[in-house]
Amino acid sequence: MQFRNVFIGACTLFVAGCAAIQVTPQGAAVELVLDKPQACRFVGEAIGSQGNSLTGDFTKDSDLLMGARNDLRNKAAAMGGNVVHVQNTHNSSAFGSLGTTNSSVIGNVYFCQR
């Protein structure tokens, strides 16, 4: 009985690890842009990331990218920013994987008066 409970718990955690990181209410207010914003205060750099060599093969590529974007938004909001000028995106694969196992989005965080 105890093994069954541990197995069910491990499976639940594994499946939850395959879903995209959720955006927080504060993160949802952060805008991702491709052009550097004007007349805004630079706050810092942030990196959003989703996936690893264990769960990445079992997570849809779109969820990896969306999770990385949501992670970046959440981090920018925690830094006090409301706009992120996206600098780069990067997808990587673990050795022996079937495809993308990690997505990262790098950006400069700004606070802009609205």
HELIX and SHEET records of a PDB file:
HELIX    1   1 GLN A    2  ALA A   16  1                                  15    
HELIX    2   2 PRO A   25  ALA A   28  1                                   4    
HELIX    3   3 GLY A   56  PHE A   58  5                                   3    
HELIX    4   4 ASP A   61  ALA A   78  1                                  18    
SHEET    1   A 4 GLU A  31  VAL A  33  0                                        
SHEET    2   A 4 VAL A  83  SER A  92  1                                        
SHEET    3   A 4 ASN A 102  PHE A 111 -1                                        
SHEET    4   A 4 ARG A  41  GLN A  50 -1                                        
END                                                                             
